[in-house]
């Protein structure tokens, strides 16, 4: 006798998890095991457009192509710190680490945690956390993970996915551009462009506007996630205790 059919809510979150994971893989380095992972995910995908995009990636993605675009000397910037003003990237990375620790996620050891592909993989992980809470009928845990996902997409994914898409739109392979566009559209509206940090260190007034001593980074107050304590901003060197 077959068990009860999964609820529409559960199916929705599992579908979204598979889609985020597949987008992550399309934008990841196509090394050992990559093609098999994409093929397995294709079995879970209901969206025909995304499935076709994945099949195109299987046919066209190459290690050399990926490195020429996203590698250390590549022509594209695909890390979130590249689009966060560039002044104090440690705060962004610390915020990412807090999210990962709170939801027991381990980013790939061979990729930067703020690489767009890793950000999308964590979005998939959060969808799985919501799905698991739905199965357990744990409404509190499900709501916590939903709020975490909403904040994560707005704070980390959208500010990276949109500029990556704009770069690929101008000078990238169509399948990469299409994957970045889907990731951007699903993460939220396109943020206003962030001005690049000045080559010279800002003066004291500018620094005071950027970060008041003892206050956390801006995204801490936006997180609204119980059980996550994001790191407070440290005192500036030379300030008396």
GUDOPA-379764 format. One line per field, with one value per atom (N, C-alpha, C): residue number from 1; residue in three letters; atom name; x, y, z. Coordinates in steps of 0.2 Angstrom, whole numbers, plus 5000, padded with zeros to 4 digits. Layout:
! GUDOPA-379764
num <- (NUM ...)
residu <- (ALA ...)
atome <- (CA ...)
X <- (X ...)
Y <- (Y ...)
Z <- (Z ...)
This chain:
! GUDOPA-379764
num <- (1 1 1 2 2 2 3 3 3 4 4 4 5 5 5 6 6 6 7 7 7 8 8 8 9 9 9 10 10 10 11 11 11 12 12 12 13 13 13 14 14 14 15 15 15 16 16 16 17 17 17 18 18 18 19 19 19 20 20 20 21 21 21 22 22 22 23 23 23 24 24 24 25 25 25 26 26 26 27 27 27 28 28 28 29 29 29 30 30 30 31 31 31 32 32 32 33 33 33 34 34 34 35 35 35 36 36 36 37 37 37 38 38 38 39 39 39 40 40 40 41 41 41 42 42 42 43 43 43 44 44 44 45 45 45 46 46 46 47 47 47 48 48 48 49 49 49 50 50 50 51 51 51 52 52 52 53 53 53 54 54 54 55 55 55 56 56 56 57 57 57 58 58 58 59 59 59 60 60 60 61 61 61 62 62 62 63 63 63 64 64 64 65 65 65 66 66 66 67 67 67 68 68 68 69 69 69 70 70 70 71 71 71 72 72 72 73 73 73 74 74 74 75 75 75 76 76 76 77 77 77 78 78 78 79 79 79 80 80 80 81 81 81 82 82 82 83 83 83 84 84 84 85 85 85 86 86 86 87 87 87 88 88 88 89 89 89 90 90 90 91 91 91 92 92 92 93 93 93 94 94 94 95 95 95 96 96 96 97 97 97 98 98 98 99 99 99 100 100 100 101 101 101 102 102 102 103 103 103 104 104 104 105 105 105 106 106 106 107 107 107 108 108 108 109 109 109 110 110 110 111 111 111 112 112 112 113 113 113 114 114 114 115 115 115 116 116 116 117 117 117 118 118 118 119 119 119 120 120 120 121 121 121 122 122 122 123 123 123 124 124 124 125 125 125 126 126 126 127 127 127 128 128 128 129 129 129 130 130 130 131 131 131 132 132 132 133 133 133 134 134 134 135 135 135 136 136 136 137 137 137 138 138 138 139 139 139 140 140 140 141 141 141 142 142 142 143 143 143 144 144 144 145 145 145 146 146 146 147 147 147 148 148 148 149 149 149 150 150 150 151 151 151 152 152 152 153 153 153 154 154 154 155 155 155 156 156 156 157 157 157 158 158 158 159 159 159 160 160 160 161 161 161 162 162 162 163 163 163 164 164 164 165 165 165 166 166 166 167 167 167 168 168 168 169 169 169 170 170 170 171 171 171 172 172 172 173 173 173 174 174 174 175 175 175 176 176 176 177 177 177 178 178 178 179 179 179 180 180 180 181 181 181 182 182 182 183 183 183 184 184 184 185 185 185 186 186 186 187 187 187 188 188 188 189 189 189 190 190 190 191 191 191 192 192 192 193 193 193 194 194 194 195 195 195 196 196 196 197 197 197 198 198 198 199 199 199 200 200 200 201 201 201 202 202 202 203 203 203 204 204 204 205 205 205 206 206 206 207 207 207 208 208 208 209 209 209 210 210 210 211 211 211 212 212 212 213 213 213 214 214 214 215 215 215 216 216 216 217 217 217 218 218 218 219 219 219 220 220 220 221 221 221 222 222 222 223 223 223 224 224 224 225 225 225 226 226 226 227 227 227 228 228 228 229 229 229 230 230 230 231 231 231 232 232 232 233 233 233 234 234 234 235 235 235 236 236 236 237 237 237 238 238 238 239 239 239 240 240 240 241 241 241)
residu <- (UNK UNK UNK UNK UNK UNK UNK UNK UNK UNK UNK UNK UNK UNK UNK UNK UNK UNK UNK UNK UNK UNK UNK UNK UNK UNK UNK UNK UNK UNK UNK UNK UNK UNK UNK UNK UNK UNK UNK UNK UNK UNK UNK UNK UNK UNK UNK UNK UNK UNK UNK UNK UNK UNK UNK UNK UNK UNK UNK UNK UNK UNK UNK UNK UNK UNK UNK UNK UNK UNK UNK UNK UNK UNK UNK UNK UNK UNK UNK UNK UNK UNK UNK UNK UNK UNK UNK UNK UNK UNK UNK UNK UNK UNK UNK UNK UNK UNK UNK UNK UNK UNK UNK UNK UNK UNK UNK UNK UNK UNK UNK UNK UNK UNK UNK UNK UNK UNK UNK UNK UNK UNK UNK UNK UNK UNK UNK UNK UNK UNK UNK UNK UNK UNK UNK UNK UNK UNK UNK UNK UNK UNK UNK UNK UNK UNK UNK UNK UNK UNK UNK UNK UNK UNK UNK UNK UNK UNK UNK UNK UNK UNK UNK UNK UNK UNK UNK UNK UNK UNK UNK UNK UNK UNK UNK UNK UNK UNK UNK UNK UNK UNK UNK UNK UNK UNK UNK UNK UNK UNK UNK UNK UNK UNK UNK UNK UNK UNK UNK UNK UNK UNK UNK UNK UNK UNK UNK UNK UNK UNK UNK UNK UNK UNK UNK UNK UNK UNK UNK UNK UNK UNK UNK UNK UNK UNK UNK UNK UNK UNK UNK UNK UNK UNK UNK UNK UNK UNK UNK UNK UNK UNK UNK UNK UNK UNK UNK UNK UNK UNK UNK UNK UNK UNK UNK UNK UNK UNK UNK UNK UNK UNK UNK UNK UNK UNK UNK UNK UNK UNK UNK UNK UNK UNK UNK UNK UNK UNK UNK UNK UNK UNK UNK UNK UNK UNK UNK UNK UNK UNK UNK UNK UNK UNK UNK UNK UNK UNK UNK UNK UNK UNK UNK UNK UNK UNK UNK UNK UNK UNK UNK UNK UNK UNK UNK UNK UNK UNK UNK UNK UNK UNK UNK UNK UNK UNK UNK UNK UNK UNK UNK UNK UNK UNK UNK UNK UNK UNK UNK UNK UNK UNK UNK UNK UNK UNK UNK UNK UNK UNK UNK UNK UNK UNK UNK UNK UNK UNK UNK UNK UNK UNK UNK UNK UNK UNK UNK UNK UNK UNK UNK UNK UNK UNK UNK UNK UNK UNK UNK UNK UNK UNK UNK UNK UNK UNK UNK UNK UNK UNK UNK UNK UNK UNK UNK UNK UNK UNK UNK UNK UNK UNK UNK UNK UNK UNK UNK UNK UNK UNK UNK UNK UNK UNK UNK UNK UNK UNK UNK UNK UNK UNK UNK UNK UNK UNK UNK UNK UNK UNK UNK UNK UNK UNK UNK UNK UNK UNK UNK UNK UNK UNK UNK UNK UNK UNK UNK UNK UNK UNK UNK UNK UNK UNK UNK UNK UNK UNK UNK UNK UNK UNK UNK UNK UNK UNK UNK UNK UNK UNK UNK UNK UNK UNK UNK UNK UNK UNK UNK UNK UNK UNK UNK UNK UNK UNK UNK UNK UNK UNK UNK UNK UNK UNK UNK UNK UNK UNK UNK UNK UNK UNK UNK UNK UNK UNK UNK UNK UNK UNK UNK UNK UNK UNK UNK UNK UNK UNK UNK UNK UNK UNK UNK UNK UNK UNK UNK UNK UNK UNK UNK UNK UNK UNK UNK UNK UNK UNK UNK UNK UNK UNK UNK UNK UNK UNK UNK UNK UNK UNK UNK UNK UNK UNK UNK UNK UNK UNK UNK UNK UNK UNK UNK UNK UNK UNK UNK UNK UNK UNK UNK UNK UNK UNK UNK UNK UNK UNK UNK UNK UNK UNK UNK UNK UNK UNK UNK UNK UNK UNK UNK UNK UNK UNK UNK UNK UNK UNK UNK UNK UNK UNK UNK UNK UNK UNK UNK UNK UNK UNK UNK UNK UNK UNK UNK UNK UNK UNK UNK UNK UNK UNK UNK UNK UNK UNK UNK UNK UNK UNK UNK UNK UNK UNK UNK UNK UNK UNK UNK UNK UNK UNK UNK UNK UNK UNK UNK UNK UNK UNK UNK UNK UNK UNK UNK UNK UNK UNK UNK UNK UNK UNK UNK UNK UNK UNK UNK UNK UNK UNK UNK UNK UNK UNK UNK UNK UNK UNK UNK UNK UNK UNK UNK UNK UNK UNK UNK UNK UNK UNK UNK UNK UNK UNK UNK UNK UNK UNK UNK UNK UNK UNK UNK UNK UNK UNK UNK UNK UNK UNK UNK UNK UNK UNK UNK UNK UNK UNK UNK UNK UNK UNK UNK)
atome <- (N CA C N CA C N CA C N CA C N CA C N CA C N CA C N CA C N CA C N CA C N CA C N CA C N CA C N CA C N CA C N CA C N CA C N CA C N CA C N CA C N CA C N CA C N CA C N CA C N CA C N CA C N CA C N CA C N CA C N CA C N CA C N CA C N CA C N CA C N CA C N CA C N CA C N CA C N CA C N CA C N CA C N CA C N CA C N CA C N CA C N CA C N CA C N CA C N CA C N CA C N CA C N CA C N CA C N CA C N CA C N CA C N CA C N CA C N CA C N CA C N CA C N CA C N CA C N CA C N CA C N CA C N CA C N CA C N CA C N CA C N CA C N CA C N CA C N CA C N CA C N CA C N CA C N CA C N CA C N CA C N CA C N CA C N CA C N CA C N CA C N CA C N CA C N CA C N CA C N CA C N CA C N CA C N CA C N CA C N CA C N CA C N CA C N CA C N CA C N CA C N CA C N CA C N CA C N CA C N CA C N CA C N CA C N CA C N CA C N CA C N CA C N CA C N CA C N CA C N CA C N CA C N CA C N CA C N CA C N CA C N CA C N CA C N CA C N CA C N CA C N CA C N CA C N CA C N CA C N CA C N CA C N CA C N CA C N CA C N CA C N CA C N CA C N CA C N CA C N CA C N CA C N CA C N CA C N CA C N CA C N CA C N CA C N CA C N CA C N CA C N CA C N CA C N CA C N CA C N CA C N CA C N CA C N CA C N CA C N CA C N CA C N CA C N CA C N CA C N CA C N CA C N CA C N CA C N CA C N CA C N CA C N CA C N CA C N CA C N CA C N CA C N CA C N CA C N CA C N CA C N CA C N CA C N CA C N CA C N CA C N CA C N CA C N CA C N CA C N CA C N CA C N CA C N CA C N CA C N CA C N CA C N CA C N CA C N CA C N CA C N CA C N CA C N CA C N CA C N CA C N CA C N CA C N CA C N CA C N CA C N CA C N CA C N CA C N CA C N CA C N CA C N CA C N CA C N CA C N CA C N CA C N CA C N CA C N CA C N CA C N CA C N CA C N CA C N CA C N CA C N CA C N CA C N CA C N CA C N CA C N CA C N CA C N CA C N CA C N CA C N CA C)
X <- (5004 5000 5004 5003 5007 5005 5010 5009 5005 5003 5000 5004 5001 5004 5007 5013 5016 5011 5012 5007 5010 5006 5008 5014 5013 5018 5025 5025 5031 5034 5030 5032 5035 5032 5034 5041 5043 5049 5055 5053 5058 5059 5054 5055 5060 5059 5063 5070 5071 5078 5081 5078 5081 5083 5079 5080 5086 5086 5092 5099 5098 5104 5106 5102 5104 5107 5104 5107 5114 5115 5121 5126 5124 5129 5130 5126 5127 5132 5132 5137 5144 5144 5150 5155 5161 5167 5165 5165 5163 5168 5170 5176 5173 5177 5175 5168 5164 5157 5152 5154 5149 5144 5145 5140 5135 5138 5133 5128 5131 5126 5121 5123 5118 5113 5115 5110 5105 5108 5103 5098 5100 5096 5090 5092 5088 5082 5083 5077 5072 5074 5070 5066 5068 5066 5060 5055 5048 5048 5052 5052 5056 5052 5055 5061 5060 5065 5071 5071 5077 5080 5076 5079 5083 5080 5083 5090 5090 5096 5101 5099 5104 5107 5103 5106 5111 5109 5114 5120 5120 5126 5130 5127 5130 5134 5131 5134 5140 5139 5144 5149 5147 5152 5158 5164 5171 5175 5180 5184 5187 5190 5194 5189 5183 5178 5177 5175 5173 5179 5185 5191 5192 5191 5192 5187 5181 5176 5177 5177 5176 5182 5187 5193 5197 5203 5206 5208 5210 5212 5206 5200 5194 5192 5188 5185 5179 5176 5170 5171 5168 5168 5161 5162 5157 5156 5160 5160 5156 5152 5148 5152 5158 5162 5164 5164 5165 5160 5154 5148 5146 5150 5147 5151 5154 5157 5165 5167 5174 5178 5175 5178 5180 5175 5177 5173 5176 5173 5172 5176 5176 5169 5166 5159 5154 5155 5150 5152 5158 5160 5158 5159 5157 5149 5145 5138 5136 5140 5139 5140 5146 5148 5143 5140 5134 5128 5126 5121 5122 5128 5130 5130 5133 5134 5127 5122 5116 5112 5113 5109 5113 5119 5123 5125 5127 5129 5137 5140 5147 5148 5150 5152 5157 5157 5163 5170 5174 5181 5185 5183 5187 5184 5179 5176 5175 5176 5175 5167 5166 5159 5155 5157 5153 5153 5156 5155 5147 5145 5138 5135 5139 5137 5136 5140 5139 5133 5132 5126 5120 5119 5114 5113 5118 5118 5115 5117 5115 5107 5105 5098 5094 5097 5094 5094 5099 5099 5094 5093 5087 5081 5079 5073 5072 5078 5077 5076 5079 5077 5070 5067 5060 5056 5058 5054 5054 5060 5061 5056 5056 5052 5044 5042 5036 5034 5038 5037 5037 5040 5040 5035 5031 5025 5028 5034 5037 5036 5031 5029 5035 5037 5042 5048 5051 5057 5056 5050 5049 5049 5046 5045 5052 5056 5063 5067 5067 5070 5068 5061 5058 5061 5061 5064 5071 5075 5082 5083 5079 5080 5078 5073 5071 5076 5079 5084 5091 5092 5098 5098 5092 5091 5092 5089 5089 5096 5099 5106 5112 5112 5118 5117 5111 5111 5109 5104 5102 5107 5111 5116 5122 5123 5128 5125 5119 5117 5115 5112 5111 5117 5122 5128 5132 5132 5135 5131 5124 5120 5121 5122 5123 5130 5135 5141 5141 5138 5137 5132 5127 5123 5127 5132 5136 5141 5144 5150 5151 5146 5146 5142 5144 5140 5133 5128 5121 5118 5121 5118 5120 5126 5128 5124 5123 5119 5112 5109 5102 5102 5107 5107 5107 5112 5112 5106 5103 5097 5091 5090 5085 5087 5093 5095 5094 5095 5094 5086 5082 5075 5072 5074 5071 5074 5079 5082 5078 5075 5072 5073 5071 5072 5079 5081 5088 5090 5095 5097 5100 5100 5103 5111 5114 5121 5125 5129 5134 5140 5141 5147 5153 5158 5164 5168 5172 5175 5181 5182 5188 5194 5199 5205 5209 5208 5211 5206 5210 5206 5202 5195 5191 5193 5191 5193 5189 5190 5187 5179 5177 5170 5166 5170 5167 5167 5172 5172 5167 5165 5160 5153 5152 5146 5145 5151 5150 5149 5152 5152 5153 5148 5148 5151 5156 5159 5154 5156 5151 5145 5143 5137 5138 5133 5134 5134 5136 5134 5127 5125 5118 5114 5116 5112 5110 5114 5112 5105 5103 5097 5091 5093 5088 5087 5091 5091 5085 5083 5077 5076 5082 5082 5084 5079 5081 5087 5091 5096 5103 5102 5108 5111 5117 5121 5126 5125 5130 5135 5141 5147 5146 5147 5147 5153 5153 5159 5164 5170 5175 5177 5180 5182 5188 5188 5194 5200 5206 5212 5214 5216 5218 5213 5207 5202 5203 5202 5203 5198 5199 5194 5190)
Y <- (4994 5000 5006 5011 5017 5022 5026 5031 5037 5041 5047 5051 5055 5059 5065 5067 5073 5079 5084 5090 5094 5099 5103 5108 5110 5114 5111 5104 5101 5100 5098 5097 5104 5110 5116 5117 5116 5118 5113 5106 5102 5104 5106 5108 5114 5119 5125 5123 5118 5116 5113 5109 5106 5111 5116 5121 5126 5128 5132 5128 5121 5117 5116 5116 5115 5121 5127 5133 5134 5132 5132 5128 5122 5117 5120 5123 5125 5131 5135 5140 5138 5131 5129 5126 5125 5122 5115 5113 5107 5102 5100 5095 5088 5084 5077 5077 5073 5072 5077 5082 5088 5085 5082 5080 5075 5071 5066 5070 5075 5078 5082 5085 5088 5083 5078 5073 5070 5069 5067 5073 5079 5084 5085 5083 5084 5079 5074 5069 5072 5078 5081 5087 5089 5096 5096 5099 5100 5105 5110 5116 5114 5114 5112 5117 5123 5128 5127 5126 5125 5118 5113 5107 5107 5111 5112 5116 5121 5125 5120 5116 5111 5106 5104 5100 5104 5110 5114 5115 5116 5116 5110 5104 5098 5097 5100 5099 5104 5110 5116 5118 5116 5118 5114 5118 5115 5118 5115 5117 5124 5124 5129 5135 5134 5140 5143 5139 5141 5145 5143 5146 5153 5153 5159 5165 5162 5167 5169 5163 5164 5162 5160 5158 5164 5163 5168 5174 5172 5177 5178 5176 5176 5183 5184 5190 5193 5188 5190 5190 5194 5194 5191 5185 5181 5180 5185 5184 5190 5189 5194 5200 5199 5204 5209 5207 5212 5217 5216 5221 5224 5223 5226 5232 5236 5242 5241 5235 5233 5236 5239 5242 5237 5234 5229 5223 5219 5212 5207 5208 5204 5203 5209 5209 5205 5205 5201 5193 5192 5185 5182 5187 5185 5183 5187 5186 5180 5178 5172 5166 5167 5161 5160 5166 5165 5161 5163 5159 5152 5150 5143 5140 5143 5139 5138 5143 5142 5137 5135 5130 5124 5123 5117 5116 5121 5121 5121 5117 5117 5119 5124 5126 5122 5121 5117 5120 5116 5118 5121 5120 5122 5128 5131 5137 5143 5149 5154 5154 5155 5155 5160 5166 5171 5170 5165 5164 5163 5165 5165 5158 5153 5146 5144 5146 5143 5147 5153 5156 5153 5151 5147 5140 5137 5131 5131 5137 5138 5139 5143 5144 5137 5133 5126 5123 5123 5120 5123 5129 5132 5130 5129 5126 5119 5115 5108 5109 5114 5115 5116 5120 5122 5115 5112 5105 5100 5100 5095 5097 5104 5106 5105 5106 5104 5097 5093 5085 5084 5088 5087 5091 5094 5099 5104 5106 5111 5118 5121 5127 5133 5132 5137 5137 5131 5130 5132 5130 5132 5139 5143 5150 5153 5150 5153 5152 5146 5145 5149 5151 5155 5162 5165 5171 5172 5166 5166 5166 5163 5162 5169 5172 5179 5184 5184 5189 5187 5181 5179 5180 5179 5181 5189 5192 5200 5203 5200 5203 5200 5194 5191 5189 5186 5183 5188 5192 5197 5202 5205 5210 5206 5200 5196 5194 5191 5188 5193 5198 5203 5206 5208 5211 5205 5199 5193 5192 5193 5192 5198 5204 5209 5209 5206 5205 5199 5194 5188 5190 5195 5197 5200 5204 5208 5203 5199 5195 5188 5185 5178 5173 5166 5161 5162 5161 5162 5157 5151 5147 5149 5152 5155 5161 5165 5171 5169 5164 5162 5160 5156 5153 5159 5164 5170 5174 5174 5178 5175 5168 5165 5166 5165 5166 5173 5178 5185 5186 5184 5185 5182 5176 5172 5175 5179 5181 5188 5191 5197 5203 5209 5214 5216 5219 5221 5227 5226 5232 5238 5244 5249 5248 5250 5249 5252 5248 5250 5254 5260 5263 5260 5259 5256 5260 5257 5260 5264 5270 5274 5271 5272 5269 5272 5278 5281 5279 5278 5277 5283 5282 5287 5291 5298 5302 5299 5303 5301 5301 5307 5308 5303 5301 5296 5289 5287 5281 5281 5287 5287 5286 5288 5287 5280 5277 5270 5265 5266 5262 5265 5266 5269 5264 5266 5261 5257 5251 5246 5244 5247 5245 5239 5234 5229 5231 5227 5228 5229 5233 5234 5228 5223 5217 5213 5215 5211 5213 5220 5222 5219 5217 5215 5207 5204 5197 5194 5196 5194 5186 5183 5176 5174 5171 5168 5163 5163 5158 5160 5166 5168 5174 5174 5180 5182 5187 5189 5193 5193 5196 5204 5207 5214 5217 5223 5226 5228 5226 5227 5235 5236 5243 5245 5251 5253 5253 5251 5251 5258 5258 5264 5268 5265 5268 5265 5270 5268 5263 5258 5253 5256)
Z <- (5000 5000 5000 4995 4995 5001 5003 5008 5005 5010 5007 5003 4998 4993 4997 4995 4999 4998 5002 5002 4996 4993 4988 4991 4997 5000 5000 5002 5002 4995 4991 4984 4981 4983 4980 4983 4989 4992 4989 4988 4985 4978 4974 4968 4968 4972 4972 4974 4979 4981 4975 4971 4965 4960 4959 4954 4956 4963 4965 4964 4966 4966 4959 4954 4947 4944 4946 4944 4947 4953 4956 4952 4950 4947 4940 4936 4930 4930 4935 4936 4940 4941 4945 4940 4943 4939 4937 4930 4928 4929 4935 4936 4937 4940 4941 4945 4942 4945 4943 4940 4939 4934 4929 4924 4927 4931 4934 4939 4943 4947 4943 4938 4934 4931 4929 4926 4931 4938 4943 4945 4945 4946 4941 4934 4929 4930 4934 4935 4940 4943 4948 4946 4940 4937 4933 4935 4932 4926 4927 4923 4916 4911 4905 4902 4903 4901 4905 4912 4916 4914 4912 4910 4904 4899 4893 4894 4898 4900 4902 4907 4910 4904 4900 4894 4890 4889 4885 4889 4895 4900 4899 4899 4899 4892 4887 4880 4879 4882 4881 4886 4892 4898 4897 4898 4898 4903 4906 4911 4909 4903 4901 4900 4898 4897 4904 4908 4915 4918 4917 4920 4917 4910 4907 4909 4911 4914 4921 4925 4932 4936 4933 4937 4940 4943 4946 4941 4935 4930 4925 4927 4922 4921 4916 4913 4917 4921 4925 4932 4936 4943 4945 4949 4951 4959 4963 4970 4973 4978 4981 4983 4986 4989 4983 4977 4971 4970 4973 4972 4978 4984 4990 4992 4987 4989 4990 4991 4991 4997 5002 5007 5013 5015 5021 5020 5015 5013 5019 5024 5030 5033 5033 5036 5032 5026 5021 5022 5022 5023 5030 5035 5042 5042 5039 5039 5035 5030 5027 5031 5035 5039 5045 5047 5052 5050 5044 5041 5040 5037 5036 5043 5048 5054 5057 5057 5060 5057 5050 5047 5045 5048 5047 5040 5037 5030 5029 5025 5024 5017 5015 5008 5005 4999 4996 4998 4999 5002 4996 4990 4984 4981 4984 4981 4987 4985 4989 4992 4998 5001 4998 4995 4992 4984 4982 4974 4973 4967 4966 4966 4963 4963 4970 4975 4982 4985 4984 4986 4984 4978 4975 4979 4980 4983 4990 4994 5001 5000 4995 4994 4994 4990 4989 4996 5000 5007 5011 5011 5015 5013 5006 5004 5007 5007 5010 5018 5021 5028 5029 5025 5025 5024 5019 5017 5023 5026 5032 5037 5039 5044 5043 5036 5034 5036 5034 5035 5043 5047 5054 5057 5053 5056 5061 5060 5064 5061 5063 5060 5062 5068 5070 5066 5065 5061 5054 5051 5044 5043 5048 5047 5048 5053 5054 5047 5044 5038 5032 5032 5027 5027 5034 5034 5033 5035 5033 5026 5022 5015 5012 5014 5011 5012 5018 5020 5016 5015 5012 5004 5001 4994 4993 4998 4997 4998 5004 5006 5002 5000 4997 4989 4988 4981 4976 4977 4972 4970 4976 4974 4970 4970 4966 4959 4960 4954 4948 4950 4945 4941 4944 4941 4937 4940 4936 4929 4930 4924 4919 4921 4917 4913 4917 4913 4908 4910 4905 4899 4900 4895 4890 4892 4887 4883 4887 4884 4887 4887 4890 4886 4886 4883 4885 4880 4882 4887 4888 4893 4900 4901 4907 4909 4904 4905 4907 4903 4905 4912 4914 4921 4926 4925 4929 4930 4924 4924 4928 4927 4931 4939 4941 4948 4950 4946 4948 4949 4944 4944 4950 4952 4957 4964 4964 4970 4972 4968 4969 4964 4966 4961 4961 4955 4954 4959 4963 4967 4963 4966 4964 4964 4958 4958 4964 4966 4972 4969 4971 4969 4972 4967 4969 4974 4979 4984 4981 4984 4982 4982 4978 4978 4984 4986 4992 4998 5004 5010 5012 5013 5015 5021 5021 5027 5033 5039 5045 5045 5042 5041 5037 5032 5028 5031 5035 5039 5044 5047 5053 5050 5043 5040 5038 5036 5034 5040 5046 5051 5058 5062 5069 5073 5078 5082 5086 5087 5091 5088 5082 5078 5074 5073 5068 5061 5056 5049 5048 5043 5041 5041 5038 5037 5044 5049 5055 5058 5058 5060 5055 5049 5044 5045 5048 5048 5051 5056 5060 5060 5062 5062 5069 5073 5079 5079 5084 5085 5081 5077 5073 5077 5079 5081 5076 5072 5068 5071 5069 5072 5072 5078 5078 5075 5073 5070 5075 5074 5079 5080 5086 5087 5082 5079 5075 5078 5075 5078 5081 5087 5090 5095 5095 5099 5106 5111 5118 5120 5124 5127 5133)
